[in-house]
Amino acid sequence: MAHLGVAVVVEMRLDGLDGAWTDISSDVLADLSCTYGISGGGANDRVASTGSFTFQLNNSTSNSAGLLGYYSIGHPNCRAGFQLGAIVRLGLTYDGTTYYKFLGSIDSVSPETGRYRGRRVSVVATDAMDAFARFKLWGLAARQNYSSSDLVKLAKRSLY
């Protein structure tokens, strides 16, 4: 998928964290949305919000495998490794160099059902900030003048 000399690359790790990246760009439909980082510039905007990457996949027989239901979790034709929690990344390739703009895991998958509908699957992936936001940390008192790496070390000690 290319636009104005920039190619969009969507890849997944379908074999777990240690698996190779699989390019699924040919099955990605044109509707992409990606947000990440700190969205404001105010005094209270010190921490990034949860980043998200939303895209749609071709779930019809015209996808790369020629299989109906290729991106429907639980379907007999579901692509091996395509599941909630699978790692996904978005890259933009320009002038031969790929710049990765998002890395996260699949949070939700919503197939469009019905014989006469679009045969698309909407996918929402969230980045590590979502995991941090959901994590409950116990036993670590409020601290000032600590670096983030120092706080991670303190938090690790409090977990064990």
C-alpha positions in Angstrom: 0.0 0.0 0.0 1.7 3.2 -1.1 0.7 6.9 -1.0 2.8 9.9 -2.2 6.0 7.8 -2.4 5.5 6.3 1.1 4.7 2.6 1.4 2.7 1.5 4.5 3.9 -1.8 6.0 1.9 -3.7 8.6 3.6 -6.7 10.1 2.7 -9.2 12.8 4.5 -11.7 14.9 2.3 -14.8 14.3 4.7 -17.2 16.0 5.0 -15.5 19.4 7.5 -13.0 20.8 10.5 -14.8 19.3 8.9 -15.4 15.9 9.7 -13.6 12.7 7.8 -10.6 11.4 5.1 -11.5 8.8 4.1 -8.8 6.3 0.3 -8.7 6.2 0.2 -5.4 4.2 -1.5 -7.0 1.2 -4.5 -7.9 3.3 -4.8 -4.5 5.0 -7.6 -2.3 3.6 -7.1 1.4 3.2 -8.7 2.6 6.5 -5.8 3.1 8.9 -5.6 5.2 12.1 -2.7 5.5 14.5 -2.3 7.7 17.7 0.5 7.6 20.2 2.6 9.8 22.5 1.8 13.0 24.4 -1.1 14.7 22.7 -1.1 18.0 24.6 1.4 20.7 25.6 0.0 21.7 28.9 1.5 21.5 32.4 -0.5 18.3 33.1 0.6 16.6 29.9 3.6 14.7 31.2 2.8 11.1 30.4 1.7 9.7 27.1 -1.8 8.3 26.7 -2.4 4.8 25.4 -1.5 4.5 21.8 -3.7 2.7 19.4 -3.5 1.4 15.8 -6.8 0.7 14.1 -7.0 -1.0 10.7 -9.2 -3.4 8.7 -8.2 -6.7 7.2 -9.7 -8.5 4.1 -11.6 -11.5 5.4 -13.0 -12.5 2.0 -11.7 -15.1 -0.5 -9.8 -12.3 -2.2 -7.2 -12.1 0.6 -3.7 -13.4 0.3 -4.6 -16.9 1.3 -7.9 -17.0 -0.7 -9.7 -18.2 2.4 -13.0 -16.9 3.8 -12.6 -16.2 7.5 -8.8 -15.9 7.4 -8.9 -13.2 10.1 -11.8 -14.4 12.2 -10.7 -15.8 15.5 -12.2 -19.2 16.1 -13.1 -19.8 12.4 -11.8 -23.0 10.9 -9.9 -21.0 8.3 -8.3 -18.6 10.8 -4.7 -17.7 10.1 -2.4 -19.5 12.5 -1.2 -17.1 15.2 -3.8 -14.5 14.5 -5.2 -14.0 18.0 -5.8 -11.4 20.7 -2.4 -10.4 22.1 -0.5 -11.0 18.8 2.2 -8.3 18.3 1.7 -5.9 15.4 3.7 -3.0 14.1 3.2 -0.2 11.6 6.0 1.0 9.4 6.3 3.7 6.8 8.9 3.1 4.1 10.3 6.1 2.3 13.3 6.2 0.0 14.2 2.6 0.9 14.2 3.1 4.7 11.4 1.8 6.9 10.4 4.0 9.9 8.4 2.1 12.5 5.7 4.3 14.0 3.7 1.9 16.2 4.4 -1.3 18.1 1.7 -3.0 20.2 -0.6 -6.0 20.6 -4.0 -6.8 19.3 -6.6 -5.7 21.9 -9.8 -6.4 19.9 -11.0 -8.0 16.6 -14.4 -7.4 15.2 -15.4 -9.3 12.0 -18.1 -7.9 9.9 -20.6 -10.8 9.6 -23.2 -11.5 6.9 -23.1 -12.9 3.4 -23.8 -9.6 1.7 -21.5 -7.3 3.8 -17.9 -6.2 3.3 -16.1 -9.2 4.7 -13.8 -7.0 6.7 -12.3 -7.5 10.1 -11.7 -4.4 12.3 -8.6 -4.7 14.4 -7.5 -2.5 17.3 -4.0 -2.8 18.7 -2.8 -0.9 21.8 0.8 0.0 22.8 2.7 -0.6 26.1 1.1 2.5 27.7 -2.1 0.5 27.8 -0.5 -2.3 29.8 1.2 0.3 32.1 -2.2 2.0 32.7 -3.9 -1.3 33.6 -1.0 -2.5 35.9 -1.7 -2.3 39.6 1.4 -1.5 41.6 1.3 -2.1 45.4 3.8 -1.2 48.1 5.7 1.6 46.3 5.4 4.9 48.1 5.2 8.2 46.2 8.7 9.4 45.2 10.3 12.7 44.0 13.4 13.3 42.0 13.8 9.7 40.8 14.4 8.8 37.2 12.0 6.4 35.5 14.6 3.7 35.4 15.1 4.1 39.2 11.4 3.7 39.7 11.2 0.6 37.6 14.0 -0.9 39.7 12.1 0.0 42.9 8.8 -1.4 41.5 10.5 -4.7 40.6 11.8 -5.1 44.1 8.3 -4.4 45.5 6.8 -7.1 43.4 8.9 -9.9 44.7 
